[in-house]
Amino acid sequence: METIYYMFGSAVVSAYATEGFNGVKKALDDGHDYFLVAYGDDMTPSELLACYTGYTDFTEIEPDEFDALAGN
């Protein structure tokens, strides 16, 4: 299975949808909460769904965007 990268959090997802990755950086500078998940063979669907708990939105992001946000 190829790894799929997710970002959770309504404000950052909205910023990503309207302004792209630069919008995400602005939302983070404004203090909005987010959570990242690299979903692959080492994670069950139930574990992925548990990550969604407490967040009202999610989006799939590119691997390089995930790395930039995760500090890799």
Order of alpha helices (4+ residues) and beta strands (2+ residues): beta-alpha-beta-alpha-beta-alpha
